[in-house]
Amino acid sequence: MNAHLPASTGAATPRRRRVLSGIGAGAVIGVLPARASASPGVPTGVGASTTTDPVLHLLRRATFGPTPALASEVRAQGTTAWLDAQLAPATVPDTAMDAMLTRWPRLSWKTWEVREQLDGGDQWAVMMDLLEAHLARALFSRRQLLETVVDFWTNHLVVPVPSSEVWDSSHLFQRDVIRKHALGKYSDMLNAAARHPSMLKVLDNADSTKKAPNENYGRELLELHTVGLGNFTEADVKMSALALTGLSVDSESGLYSYKPQRRFVGTVKVLGWSDANTVPENGSAVATLYLNYLASHPATATRIATKLVTRYVSDVPPETLVSKLAQVYLANDTAIAPVLRALFLSPEFAASAGQKVRTPYEDALASCRILGLTPEPVPAAGVTSDLRTLIWLTQTFGQAPMGWPAPNGYPDVAAAWNGASSTLNRWNFHLGLAGNWSLKAMKRPDVTTLVPSPLPSTYAALVDALSARLLITLTTAQRDALCRFVDHAPGDALTSGAPAVTWRLPSLVALLLDSPNFATR
């Protein structure tokens, strides 16, 4: 595997705060306390005050960040009705996003067209188009739940982008494997992945033969894609590799090709599945039986349920919910939409407020969404788009989209993202967004529009109003600390023209986005 966007995290939680507007703000962060009581599944460092508003709770988990407009829409529609619509994304109008996607016509190119058009040129061009479109959908699509699920599967069936191995096919892997089956049957997705050039190249099955079987894909299929560690043996790995021989890539076209001459012939047995496997020409059909068996294995059901609960509910998945969702998965022939519906309607989900923290990638998207960034105009030739800049910024956070170089995917728990460098870069990103000197082509309302009219009478009322507009709930101690950051007591009278509502307002808004309360998902 040859990935080019390695991520770094870090284990230490940073204790220092940057200086804003010439005033040390360390005291502010110092009084944004961790939860007073530790309970299973609650990441340390999450803000003490977290809302139990069911609408905001659902939107923090099922979207890349709530906005006031979306919260109002869901309140009017009802959480269950909104969820059901999101689980049938074709019923959710998304005309603006559909129009925006026409900016990347190369994403419809077939593999041979990419090779023909970009041979000797910018071979990363289509991959960068893919990443830009991926970010645009996460930021602006009305089909938000679909986008979070696409991101989940992208991090499960990992094809690193950009990579020299998939420069001509990764966009088609996203379209034909991940997006097509994101809410459908996992067995269909698993079979599509096993016959896609991107997966076959990344995990070396394209070069596997009966004489020299490559065990990489056979192993990751068991360990990461299906049953998980502890549920198979080394003998199973060897047989898994043999069961997949023949699934390959045509070197001239770059398309999937089944090659019977490479197919191992003879009995294959993995776990409780076996096949006589006597005819090379029937090897693809045998592989389908094998993949369907794995997709429907109880251990796979538990693994998929565990990962979904970790993503959407808690870093420490409740066993009761995992067991329930595994049963739903099996009862619905590996379909994912029923599993997600059961997850979001479960009492465990309702009780999980405050038990997830945004990853750096999620933080970047949520910050852009809450500040109302809008799609940039089509950049002029030779001008770097803000979406391209955002890809680079998320790389500095340690979590560029599709950038994890290993097949196990980005970590999905809070403890993995406590590194000082990532945190400081995110804080500076917040300040750049609030100050409107970062991603300037993505127009947004001026930060002064966050201040209500008439002007709040006190500094405490100002901070309360700002936090409410940003959908953040603060404790009294946190609010008072933010007042002191702008050199005033909470009860001091606020006047028009005061620094807190003029030149220091971006710093105040950035501090709210820096808070653990905003980081809570």
C-alpha positions in Angstrom: 0.0 0.0 0.0 1.3 3.4 -0.9 -0.6 6.2 0.8 0.5 9.8 0.9 -1.5 11.5 3.7 -0.3 9.8 6.9 -2.1 10.9 10.0 -0.6 11.6 13.4 -2.5 11.8 16.6 -0.7 11.9 20.0 -1.5 10.8 23.4 -1.0 13.9 25.6 -3.8 16.4 26.3 -2.5 19.9 25.8 -2.4 22.1 28.9 -1.5 25.4 27.3 -3.7 27.8 25.5 -2.6 30.2 22.8 -2.6 34.0 23.5 -5.6 35.8 21.9 -5.6 39.5 21.3 -2.6 40.0 23.6 -4.3 38.3 26.6 -3.4 34.9 27.9 -6.5 32.7 27.8 -5.1 29.8 29.7 -7.4 30.7 32.6 -10.4 30.3 30.4 -9.7 26.8 29.4 -8.7 26.0 32.9 -12.3 26.5 34.1 -13.9 24.5 31.3 -13.9 21.5 33.5 -14.1 17.8 32.7 -17.1 15.9 33.8 -17.2 15.8 37.5 -18.1 12.1 37.6 -16.6 9.4 35.4 -19.0 6.8 34.1 -18.6 4.0 31.6 -18.5 5.3 28.0 -18.0 8.9 28.9 -14.7 10.2 27.5 -12.6 12.3 29.9 -12.3 15.9 29.0 -15.9 16.3 27.8 -17.5 19.5 29.0 -19.5 19.4 32.2 -22.6 20.9 30.6 -24.0 18.9 27.8 -27.5 19.3 26.4 -30.1 16.5 26.6 -32.2 18.3 23.9 -33.3 15.2 21.8 -33.1 17.2 18.6 -29.6 18.6 19.1 -28.5 15.2 20.4 -29.7 13.5 17.3 -28.2 16.1 15.0 -24.8 16.1 16.7 -24.5 12.3 16.0 -26.4 11.9 12.7 -25.0 14.9 10.9 -21.6 16.7 10.6 -22.9 19.4 12.9 -26.2 20.9 13.7 -27.2 24.4 12.6 -30.0 26.6 13.9 -31.9 26.2 10.6 -31.6 22.4 10.6 -32.6 22.2 14.3 -35.8 24.2 13.5 -36.5 22.0 10.6 -36.3 18.8 12.7 -38.3 20.3 15.5 -41.1 21.0 13.0 -40.8 17.6 11.3 -40.2 15.5 14.3 -37.0 13.5 15.1 -38.4 10.1 13.9 -39.8 11.5 10.7 -36.6 13.3 9.9 -34.6 10.1 10.7 -36.8 8.0 8.4 -36.4 10.4 5.6 -32.6 10.5 6.1 -32.5 6.7 5.9 -34.2 6.9 2.5 -32.0 9.7 1.1 -33.5 9.6 -2.4 -36.6 11.1 -0.8 -34.6 14.1 0.5 -34.4 16.9 -2.1 -30.7 18.0 -2.5 -30.9 20.0 -5.7 -28.2 22.6 -4.6 -25.7 19.7 -3.8 -26.6 17.9 -7.1 -25.8 21.1 -9.0 -22.6 21.6 -7.1 -21.4 18.1 -8.0 -21.3 19.1 -11.7 -18.1 21.0 -10.9 -16.3 17.7 -10.9 -17.1 16.0 -14.2 -14.0 13.8 -14.1 -15.7 11.8 -11.3 -17.8 10.2 -13.9 -14.7 9.0 -15.9 -14.2 5.3 -16.3 -10.8 3.9 -15.3 -9.6 3.8 -18.9 -10.7 7.4 -19.4 -8.6 8.5 -16.4 -5.6 6.7 -17.8 -6.1 8.1 -21.3 -6.8 11.7 -20.2 -4.2 12.0 -17.5 -1.4 9.8 -18.8 1.8 11.8 -18.3 -0.1 14.6 -16.6 -1.5 15.3 -13.2 -2.3 11.8 -12.1 -3.7 13.0 -8.8 -6.3 15.2 -10.4 -9.3 12.8 -10.1 -8.4 11.8 -6.6 -8.3 15.4 -5.5 -11.7 15.9 -7.2 -13.0 13.0 -5.2 -11.7 14.5 -1.9 -13.1 17.9 -2.7 -16.5 16.5 -3.6 -16.4 14.3 -0.4 -15.9 17.4 1.7 -18.5 19.4 -0.1 -21.1 16.8 0.5 -20.2 16.5 4.2 -20.5 20.3 4.5 -23.5 21.1 2.4 -25.6 18.1 1.5 -29.1 17.9 3.0 -28.6 14.1 3.2 -26.5 14.4 6.2 -27.0 11.0 7.7 -26.0 9.4 4.4 -22.8 11.4 4.5 -21.8 10.3 8.0 -22.5 6.7 7.0 -20.4 7.0 3.8 -17.6 8.3 6.0 -18.1 5.4 8.4 -17.8 2.8 5.6 -14.9 4.8 4.0 -13.1 4.2 7.3 -14.1 0.5 7.4 -13.2 -0.7 3.9 -10.2 1.5 3.7 -8.8 2.7 0.3 -6.3 5.5 1.1 -6.6 8.6 -1.1 -4.4 9.9 -2.7 -2.4 6.9 -3.5 -0.4 5.8 -6.5 -2.2 2.5 -6.5 -5.7 3.9 -7.0 -5.1 7.1 -9.0 -7.4 5.8 -11.7 -10.1 4.0 -9.7 -10.6 5.4 -6.2 -13.5 7.7 -7.3 -15.3 4.7 -8.7 -14.7 2.7 -5.5 -16.5 5.5 -3.6 -19.3 5.6 -6.1 -19.9 2.0 -6.8 -18.9 0.3 -3.5 -19.3 2.8 -0.6 -22.1 5.2 -1.7 -24.1 2.7 -3.6 -24.4 0.3 -0.7 -23.9 2.6 2.3 -27.5 2.0 3.6 -28.1 -1.2 1.8 -26.9 -4.8 2.5 -23.4 -5.2 3.8 -23.1 -8.5 1.9 -23.6 -6.5 -1.4 -20.9 -4.0 -0.3 -18.5 -6.7 0.6 -18.9 -8.4 -2.7 -18.6 -5.1 -4.6 -15.4 -4.3 -2.7 -13.9 -7.7 -3.4 -14.3 -7.1 -7.2 -13.1 -3.5 -7.3 -9.7 -2.7 -8.6 -9.0 -0.3 -5.8 -9.5 -2.9 -3.0 -7.8 -5.6 -5.0 -4.7 -3.4 -5.6 -4.5 -1.9 -2.1 -4.7 -5.3 -0.4 -2.6 -7.1 -3.1 -5.2 -9.6 -4.3 -4.7 -8.5 -7.8 -1.3 -10.3 -7.7 -2.5 -13.4 -5.9 -2.3 -16.7 -7.7 -2.8 -20.4 -6.9 1.0 -20.9 -7.0 1.8 -17.8 -4.9 -1.3 -16.8 -2.9 -1.0 -13.4 -1.3 -2.6 -13.5 2.2 -3.0 -9.8 2.7 -6.6 -9.4 1.5 -7.6 -12.8 2.9 -6.4 -11.8 6.3 -7.8 -8.2 6.4 -11.1 -9.6 5.1 -11.4 -11.7 8.3 -9.7 -9.4 10.7 -11.0 -6.0 9.7 -13.9 -6.4 7.3 -15.9 -9.2 8.9 -15.5 -11.5 11.9 -12.6 -9.7 13.7 -9.6 -10.8 15.7 -9.9 -13.9 17.9 -12.5 -15.5 15.6 -10.2 -17.1 13.1 -6.9 -19.0 12.9 -3.8 -18.8 10.6 -5.2 -21.8 8.8 -8.3 -19.8 8.1 -6.2 -17.0 6.7 -4.4 -19.3 4.3 -7.7 -20.8 3.1 -9.2 -17.3 2.8 -6.5 -16.3 0.5 -7.0 -19.4 -1.7 -10.8 -18.7 -1.8 -10.1 -15.3 -3.3 -7.6 -16.3 -6.0 -8.7 -15.3 -9.4 -10.3 -12.1 -8.3 -7.9 -9.7 -10.1 -7.4 -6.6 -12.3 -6.8 -6.4 -16.0 -3.5 -4.7 -16.5 -4.5 -3.0 -19.8 -8.0 -1.6 -18.9 -7.5 -1.3 -15.1 -10.9 -3.0 -14.7 -11.9 -5.9 -12.5 -11.1 -9.2 -14.2 -11.7 -12.8 -13.0 -8.8 -14.9 -14.1 -9.6 -18.6 -13.9 -6.0 -19.5 -14.7 -5.0 -18.1 -11.3 -7.7 -19.9 -9.4 -6.8 -22.4 -6.8 -8.8 -25.7 -7.3 -9.6 -27.9 -4.4 -11.6 -27.8 -1.2 -11.6 -24.5 0.6 -12.7 -24.3 4.2 -12.8 -21.2 6.4 -14.5 -21.3 9.9 -17.8 -23.1 9.3 -17.9 -22.6 5.5 -16.5 -25.0 2.9 -16.8 -25.6 -0.8 -15.4 -28.4 -3.1 -14.2 -25.6 -5.5 -13.5 -28.0 -8.3 -14.0 -25.9 -11.4 -11.7 -22.8 -12.0 -14.3 -21.1 -14.1 -16.7 -21.2 -11.1 -14.3 -19.6 -8.7 -16.0 -16.2 -8.7 -19.3 -17.8 -7.7 -17.5 -19.7 -4.9 -16.0 -16.4 -3.7 -19.5 -14.9 -3.6 -20.7 -17.8 -1.4 -17.7 -17.2 0.9 -18.2 -13.5 1.1 -21.9 -13.9 1.8 -21.1 -16.4 4.5 -18.7 -13.9 6.2 -21.1 -11.0 5.9 -23.8 -13.0 7.6 -21.6 -14.5 10.3 -22.7 -13.7 13.9 -19.2 -12.4 14.7 -19.5 -10.0 11.7 -22.8 -8.8 13.0 -21.3 -8.1 16.4 -18.3 -6.4 14.9 -20.4 -4.1 12.6 -22.8 -3.3 15.4 -19.9 -2.6 17.8 -18.3 -0.2 15.3 -21.6 1.6 14.6 -22.3 2.0 18.3 -18.7 3.3 18.8 -19.3 5.8 16.0 -22.7 7.0 17.0 -23.3 6.3 20.7 -20.3 5.8 22.9 -16.5 5.1 23.0 -17.5 2.2 25.3 -20.3 0.5 23.4 -23.1 -0.8 25.7 -23.2 -4.6 25.3 -27.0 -4.5 25.4 -27.2 -2.3 22.4 -24.5 -4.1 20.5 -26.4 -7.4 21.0 -29.7 -5.9 19.9 -28.2 -4.3 16.8 -26.4 -7.5 15.8 -29.7 -9.3 15.9 -31.3 -6.6 13.8 -28.5 -6.9 11.3 -28.9 -10.7 10.9 -32.7 -10.5 10.9 -32.5 -8.1 8.0 -30.0 -10.0 5.9 -27.2 -7.6 6.6 -29.2 -4.5 5.7 -27.7 -1.4 7.4 -30.7 1.0 7.4 -32.7 -1.0 9.9 -29.7 -1.3 12.2 -29.2 2.5 12.2 -32.9 3.1 12.8 -32.8 0.8 15.8 -29.7 2.5 17.0 -31.0 6.0 16.9 -34.4 5.0 18.5 -32.8 3.0 21.3 -32.8 4.1 24.9 -29.1 3.6 25.0 -28.7 6.3 22.3 -31.1 8.6 24.1 -29.0 8.2 27.3 -25.7 8.8 25.6 -25.5 12.6 25.5 -22.0 13.7 26.2 -20.4 10.3 25.5 -18.8 11.2 22.2 -16.2 13.8 21.2 -15.7 15.1 17.7 -12.7 13.9 15.9 -10.6 16.6 14.3 -12.3 16.1 10.9 -15.7 16.3 12.5 -14.7 19.4 14.4 -13.6 21.2 11.2 -16.9 20.4 9.4 -19.0 21.3 12.4 -17.2 24.6 12.8 -17.8 25.5 9.2 -21.5 24.5 9.4 -22.3 26.4 12.6 -20.7 29.6 11.2 -22.7 29.3 8.1 -20.0 28.9 5.4 -21.5 28.6 1.9 -20.1 26.9 -1.2 -17.5 29.0 -2.9 -17.8 30.1 -6.5 -16.1 27.9 -9.1 -12.4 28.9 -8.7 -10.7 30.4 -11.7 -8.1 28.2 -13.5 -5.0 27.9 -11.5 -6.6 29.1 -8.2 -6.6 26.8 -5.3 -10.1 26.1 -4.0 -11.1 26.5 -0.4 -12.1 22.9 -0.4 -8.6 22.0 -1.5 -7.2 24.2 1.3 -9.6 22.5 3.8 -8.1 19.1 2.8 -4.7 20.4 3.6 -5.9 21.9 6.9 -7.5 18.6 8.0 -4.2 17.0 7.3 -2.5 19.3 9.8 -5.2 18.2 12.3 -4.1 14.6 11.6 -7.3 13.5 9.9 -7.5 14.3 6.2 -10.5 12.6 4.5 -9.5 9.1 3.3 -6.0 9.8 4.5 -5.4 7.0 6.9 -2.6 4.8 5.4 -3.4 1.5 7.2 -6.3 -0.8 6.5 -7.7 -0.5 10.0 -9.0 3.1 9.5 -8.9 6.2 11.7 -9.5 5.7 15.4 -13.0 6.6 16.4 -12.5 7.3 20.1 -11.7 10.5 22.0 -8.4 9.2 23.5 -6.8 8.9 20.1 -7.1 12.6 19.4 -5.6 14.4 22.4 -2.4 15.4 20.7 -1.2 18.9 21.3 -0.3 19.7 17.7 -3.8 18.7 16.4 -5.6 20.6 19.1 -3.6 23.8 18.6 -4.1 23.6 14.9 -7.8 23.3 15.4 -7.9 26.2 17.8 -6.1 28.4 15.2 -8.5 27.1 12.6 -11.5 28.3 14.7 -9.9 31.7 15.0 -9.3 31.9 11.3 -12.9 31.0 10.6 -14.3 33.5 13.1 -12.0 36.2 11.9 -12.8 35.5 8.3 -9.2 35.1 7.2 -9.5 31.3 6.6 -11.5 29.8 3.7 -12.4 33.3 2.6 -14.0 32.2 -0.7 -16.6 30.3 1.3 -18.8 33.3 2.1 -20.4 33.4 5.5 -22.4 35.9 7.6 -20.1 38.4 9.4 -19.4 37.3 12.9 -21.2 40.4 14.2 -24.5 38.8 13.0 -24.1 36.4 15.9 -24.7 39.3 18.3 -28.5 39.8 18.8 -30.3 43.0 18.3 -31.1 44.8 20.6 -27.6 44.5 22.1 -27.5 42.3 25.3 -27.4 44.5 28.4 -24.5 42.7 30.1 -21.4 40.7 29.3 -23.0 37.6 30.7 -26.0 38.1 28.5 -23.7 38.5 25.5 -21.9 35.2 26.2 -25.2 33.5 26.7 -26.5 34.8 23.4 -23.4 33.8 21.5 -23.3 30.3 23.0 -27.1 29.8 22.2 -26.5 30.9 18.6 -23.6 28.4 18.4 -25.8 25.7 20.0 -23.5 25.4 23.0 -24.6 25.1 26.6 -22.2 26.6 29.1 -22.0 26.3 32.9 -22.1 29.5 34.9 -18.4 29.2 35.6 -17.6 28.8 31.9 -19.7 31.8 31.0 -18.1 34.0 33.7 -14.6 32.9 32.6 -15.3 34.1 29.1 -16.5 37.4 30.5 -13.2 37.8 32.3 -11.4 37.0 29.0 -12.7 40.3 27.7 -11.8 42.0 31.0 -15.3 42.4 32.4 -17.4 40.9 35.2 -20.5 39.1 34.1 -22.8 41.8 35.3 -20.9 44.7 33.7 -23.0 46.8 31.4 -22.3 46.1 27.7 -22.1 49.1 25.3 -22.1 49.3 21.5 -18.6 49.6 20.2 -17.1 47.6 23.1 -14.2 45.4 22.1 -16.2 42.3 23.0 -18.6 43.1 20.1 -16.1 44.5 17.7 -12.4 43.7 17.3 -12.3 41.0 20.1 -15.6 39.3 19.0 -13.8 36.8 16.7 -11.6 35.7 19.6 -14.6 35.3 21.8 -16.4 33.2 19.2 -13.3 31.1 18.6 -13.0 30.4 22.3 -16.5 29.0 22.3 -15.6 26.8 19.4 -12.5 25.7 21.3 -14.5 24.7 24.3 -15.1 21.0 25.2 -18.8 21.8 25.1 -18.6 22.4 21.3 -16.3 19.4 20.9 -18.9 17.1 22.4 -20.8 15.3 19.7 
